[in-house]
Amino acid sequence: MFASIILLWICLIFIILQLKSRRPKNFPPGPPALPIVGNLLHLTLKNPLKDFERLRKSYGDVYSLFLGPKPAVVINGMEAMRAAMVTKATDFAGRPQDMLVNKATKRNGVIFADFGSSWKEHRRFALMTLRNFGMGKNSMEDRIHGEMQYIIKTLEESVGKSFSPQVMFHNAASNIICQVLFGTRFEYQDDFIKTIIRCFTESGKIANGPWAMLYNSIPMIRGLPLPFNKAFKNMEICENLVKVLLAEHKNTRVPGDPRDFVDCYLDELDERVEDGSSFSEDRLIMYALDLYFAGTDTTSNTLLTGFLYLSTHPHIQERCQQEIDSVLEGKDRVSFDDRHNMPFMQAVIHEVQRVANTVPLSIFHCTTKDTEVMGYSIPKGTRIIPNLGSVLNDEKQWKHPHGFSPENFLNDKGEFVKPEAFMPFSAGPRTCLGESLARMELFLIMVTLLRKFKFSWPEDAGEPDYTLVYGITQTPKPYSMKVQLRATQ
């Protein structure tokens, strides 16, 4: 009997050792991993950012974790980030082909697409098209200023009151990207806006949480009625909404005279009639949803962070307004080119982006070939997690890494400077597609609102809480600010 128990224990230990997640030779170090679940128990799944920093102190700027049975490498700090994402950019430009994401997107779209010819074609097309929208009579600036009138109207109705800006900024960012993509805007209470925002919010939480990890790691649960199925249902709802808009475009477009991004894509489809083209209507639907999501949450959450800090730092707000009044004297509205004459405003906006750390872990990358970084060997197909917060708060890179300080972007002469460690849009070939649009939106919206309104922290609101709510995109906790018309208006 005793011998049988000993034998059973030996067998169990042998099985555990065989199942245990093992690191390849010369792989970055990391905490011991359990069978199947890996290092998931080392992470607080609701917000793992502090866990990443804790592990960094133990294992260095490049370390590994097992998210389930597969290893991932976490990149921290400016030196390691530059070595991986800039110096060896192509080696680290892949996307992990997660089962949940692939099923939800049907392997279409561009954000989660793997590194290859189709992705390159679509990224090149998007960059060219978005750049072209920056010019002409219906330019990007005009679209943003058009939406600004609805923001101003909303704020004017709230003058003298405490106002919660969450819905306003989210809907405004949504409408700007909708005008670029679909040539139309939606009223803030429109079902399209409310439905698509709900679906993306819910699906984002699922894709960034434990259910996605379980779906990707354990095949036998994929057919069960578990919460990850909500992500698939939500994506289907969003696809159907875009299909309606696509049908309208096909019925009303004039080939060769595009009104928006969808028309441009349909024109491209007309020219790519040959077999084997990666352009298709199915891909367009997910492509548009990709760009919508990327262009909405990031901008709105950055604006929310900006006005939280401006309303609680009146001396910084007043200095911005002095600079704005001086530069825009006699002008009806601000132009994006005015940024070159507003070094302090530029510094404030960039500092807002730094502290907002809107996409803290970027979108996960993976290696496209066997490579190495900081002396460690990284096999092809390894998941890469860029911890952007470790760069945006790197004590070696910033004059004031903690707290809110526009001086991080000003030199001794008061001129605007942008340190290399400023990478809220990530780095390398996977840099955010909408960076140019986001930069323009942030500048035009913040300057226009600061020129017309004064924002302050309500007297009865207690101490401001700058803690960010973790997600694929981080956002401030809900707050209210007091809105007043400026005396100069």
N, C-alpha and C positions, 0 to 999 in steps of 0.2 A: 504493500500500500504506500509506504513512505517512498519507495523507489519510483512508483508511478507518479507521485506528486512532483518529485524532483524532475523527472523526465518531462512532465507537462510544463513545468516552469522553464526548463531549458528550451523547449519547443516555442513557448510564447516569447521568450527573450530573442530567440533566433528570428522569429517572424517580425518582431518589432524592429530589430536591427536591419532586416531586409527592407521593411517598409519605410524606415527612417529616411527623411529627405537628406541627401548628401550633396555637398558642394563639390564642384569640379576642381581639378588641380589648379592651384594659384588663383582661385576665385576669391573675391573680396570676403573678408571675415564677417561674422554676424552671430547672433544668438543661436543656441541649439534649437533644432526644429523637431516638432512631433510628427509622427506619421499622419498622413492625409491632411490635417489642418495646418501643418507647417508652423509658422510663427504668428498665426492669427490671434492667439491668446496673449501675445506680447503687445497687441495694439488695441487702443480704445477706438472701436470702429466708428463711433459717433464723431470723433475728432482725434485722428492719430498724429497730428502735427507735433504735439509735445512729446509723444513717444518717439517720433523720428529724431527730434533734437536730443532726447535722452540717449538713444542708441548711437547717435553720432559722437557723443562724448565718450562712449565706451569703445567704439570700433573705428572711429575716424571718419573722414569726409566721404570715403567710398566704402560702403558696407552692403551686405546682402541680407535679404529676408526671404522666407518662403511663404507666399500667399497661396495656401493650399500646398500641393505637392511640387509646384514649380518655383524656381528661384527668381528673385527680382533684385536688381542692384539700385540702391538709392544714391544719387549724386548730390553732394552738399558743398556749399562754399564756392567762391569765385574761381579759384584755381582749378578745381576739379570740373566745375561746370564749363569753363572755357576749354579745358582739355578735351572734354567729351563732345559738347554741343557746338563748338565753334571749330576747333582745330581738326577734329575728326567728325565733322558734321554729318557726312553721308553715311558713315558707319553706324551712327546712332539715330538715323532718320526714319526707321521703320515704325510700324504700329503693331502692338500685340493683337492678334486675331482672336479676340475673346468670343466664345460661343454666344453669349447673351447679346453682345453688340452686333455680331454678324447676323443673328436671327432677326433682331429688331430692325436693322438697316438694310437687310437683304444684300449686304456687301456693296451697297451703293453709297453715294455721297462722297465727301472728300476728306472730312476731318479724321475719320477712323479708317480710311482706306490705307492699305499697305503701300509701301514705297515701291513704285514701279511706273511703267510708261503711262498707264491710265491716270494715275494720280498726278503725274507731272503735267500731262495734257490739260487736265481740269484745273489744276492750280494756276497754270500759265494763263488759261482762259479767264479765270476769275480775276487775277491781278490786272490783266489788260482791260477787262470790262469795267471793273471798279475804278481804274485810273481814268478811263474815258468818261465816266460819269462825273468826274471832278471838273469837267470843262463843259462849255456849251451854255445855251440859254436856260436849260433846266439842270443846272449844275448841282453838285452835292451840297454846296453852301446854300443854294436856294431852297433845296428840300429841307435842310435843317432849320433855316430861318422860317420856312412855312410852318413847321411843327411848333416852333417857338411861340407862335401867336396863341396856340392852345394852352401851352404851359403858362404864359403870362396871364391869360384870361383866368385860368384856374387859381393862380396866386392872387390876382387882384380881388377875386371873390373871397379870399381868406385874409385880407389885410386886417390887422389888428387882432387876429385870432391865432391860436395854436393850430398848426397844420401838420398833418402827417404826409410826407412826400413820397412814400413808397410806391403807391399805385401810379401816381402822376409820372414819376421818372421811368418806371417800367413801361408804361404805355407809350410814353414819348419815344423811348429808344426803340420799342417795338414798331411804332409807326414809321420811324425814319428808315429802318431796314425794310419794312414792307413797301415803302415807296420806291426804294432802290430795286427790290426784287420784283414786285408785282405792279408798280405804278399806281398804287392806291393807298389811302390811309383809312383807318377804321375809327369810329367813335370809341371813346374810352370804355363804354359799357357794351360794345358790340360782342356778340357771342363768339365770333372768330377769335378776337383777342383773348377773351376770358378762357375759352376752351384750350387754345394752343398753349397759353401760359400755364394753365393747370396741368396739362399733359406733360409739358417739358419739366415742370417742377417735380412732379411725382416720379417721372422716369429718371430724372437726374439723381434723385435720392436713392432709387433702386440700383442704378448702375454704379453708384459710388459706395454701396453698402454691402453688408454681409450676404444678402441673397444673391447678388451677382457673383460673388466669390464662390458660393456654394454651387450655383448653376454651372460655373465654368469648371469646377473641380470634381463634381460628383455626377457622372452621366445618368445614374439610375433615378435621380430626382427630377429630371427635366420634363417628364411627362405628367408630373403631379400638379394638382391645383394649388400652387403656392404663390406668394406675393409677386415673384418675378414675372408672372404672366400679365400683370398689370402694365408692365413696360411694353409688351408686345401689343396689347390692346390700345394703349395710348398712341403708339406710333402709327397704328392702323387708322385711328381717328384723324391724326395730323395729316397723313397721306391723303385721306379722302377730302379733307379741306383744301389741300393744295391742288388736287385733281380738278376740283370745281373751278379754281382760278385758272388752271392750265387750259381747260376747255374753253373758257371765256376768251383767253388770249388767242387761241388757235382760230376762233371765229371772228375776231376783230382786228388782228394784226395786219400790218402792211409789210410784207417781206422787204428787207433792206432799209426799213425806217423804224428801228427799234425804239420802244418807249421805255423799256426797263430791262432788267437782267434776264427775265424769262424770254422776252422777245429776242434778245441777243443770242441766247442759247438755241432757240428755235431756228434762227437764221444760220447758226453754225451747223445745226442738224441738216438743214437743206443742202449745205455745201459738202457734208460728209456722208454722201449716199453710198460710198463704197462699203463693201463687207469688211468687217473687222474693226470698225470705228468704235471707240469706247463711249461715244456720245449717244445717249438714248433718252427717251421720255421718262422711263423708269428712273434712270440715274438723275435726271433733272429734278424730279420730285424730292428725292432725298438730299440732293445738292442744295436746293432752296431751303429745306428744313435745317440743314447743317448751318448755312449762313445766317438764317434767321436766329437760331439758338445762339450762335457765337456772337452775333451783333446786338443781342438784346440784354441778356443777363450781365455780361461783363460791363457794358457801358452804364446801365442803370445802377448796378451795385457800386461802381466807382463814383458816380454822381451822389449817391446816398452817403457814401463815406465822406466825400468832399464837403457837403453841406452840413454834415454832423460836426466836422472839425471847424468849419468857418463860423458856424453859429455859436460855438463854444470858445473860439479864439478871436474875439472882436478886434484886437489890435492888428491881426493878420488880415482880417476882412477889410478893415479901414485902409490899410496900406495898398491892398489890391484896388480898392475903389479910387484912391487918389491917382494911381497909375492909369487906370482905365479912363477916368475923367480927363486926364491930361492928354492921353494919346488919341482919344476919340472925340475931342472937342470939335464941334461943327459937323460931325459925321452922323448920318441917320442910323447906321448899324455897323457892327464890327465885322471885319473881314478876317479870314484865316491868316492872311499876310501880316495883319497887325501884331501877330505874336512876336515878330522880330523886334518890335519896339516895346515889348512888355516883359522884361526879364523876370521881374518879381512874380507876375501872374504865371508865367511859364514854370517858375520854380515851385509855386504853390500846387499847380496841377500835377506836376511830376511827383511831388512829395505825397499828394493824395494817392496817386497810383502806387507809390512805394508802400505806404502804410496799408492801403486797401488789400494788397496781395490777393487780387480777385480770383486768380486761378492758381492756388498755392502749390499744387503738384503738377502744373501744366496738364496736358493730356499725355498719358503714359506713352513712352517710346519703346522701341525694341531695336536690337542690333541687326543690321542687314548682312553682316558677315562676321567671322571670327575676328576679334579686335582686342585692343588693350587700352586701359586708361589708368594713369597714376601707378603703373607697374603691375597692375592686376590683369589677368586674362579673362576676357568676356566672350563666351561662345556666341555664335550666330543664333538669333531668335530669343535672346535673353531680354526679359522685360526690364525697362529702364524707368526709374521714377525720378524726375528732376525736382528736387525740393527747392523751388524758386524762393520761398521765404528765407531760406538759409543764405541766399545771396542778397536779397533785398534788405536783410537785417544784419549783414556781415559786419562785425565790429572793425574788421581790418579795412573795409571799403568806404565807410560812411563817417562823416564828422559827428553826426548825431544819429546813431542807428536805432535808438529807442525813443518813442514819442514822435511828435509832429513838428518838424523843423524845416521850413523851406530853404534854410541856409545850406542844406545838403546839396543844393543845385545852384549855388551862387559862389563865385570866386571872391577874392578880396576886393575886387573893384565893383562888386555888385552885378557882374555879368552872369548870364545864364550859362551853366555848364552841365553836361549830361555824363556822369561817370559810367564807365564800362559795366559796372555792376547793376545798372538799371536795366532790367530785362523782364518787365511784367508780361510782355508778349512772347516770352520764351526766346529761343535763339536757334540759328541754323535754318535748314530748309523748311522746318515745320513752324517757323514764326507765324503768329496769328495772321490769317488772311485779311482780317478787317482792321489791321493796325491803323492805316491811314484814315479810314472813316472814323474810328474811335477817337483818334487824336483830334480830328476836326470837330467832332461832336462835343467833346469835353471842353475844348477851348471856346467855341461859339456859345454853347449853352451857359457855361459858368460866367463868362464875361457879360453876356446879355443880361442875365439875372442879377448879377452884382451891380451892374450899372443902374438898374431900375429899382431894386429892392434892398432892404436891409434885413438880415436874418439874425435872430438872437435866440438864446436858450430860454424857454419859459421859466419864470420865477418859481413856479410851483412844481417843476418837473424833477426836482432832486438832482443828484450828481449825474453827469452824463456817463454812460457805459460804452466804452469803445471796443468792448469784446466783440469779435466777429463770429458769426454763426457759420460753422464749417459746412462745406459742400463742394461739389465740382467747382462751383463758383461761391466764394465767400461773400457774405453780406452783413452789414451792421444789424444789430437788434432793432426792432421797430422803435421809432422815436418821433417826437413832434418838435417843431421849431416855430418861433413866432415870426410873422411876416409883416413888414411895414414898407410903405413907399418911402423912398429916399427924398429928402427935402429938396434936392436939386432937380427932381423930376417934375 
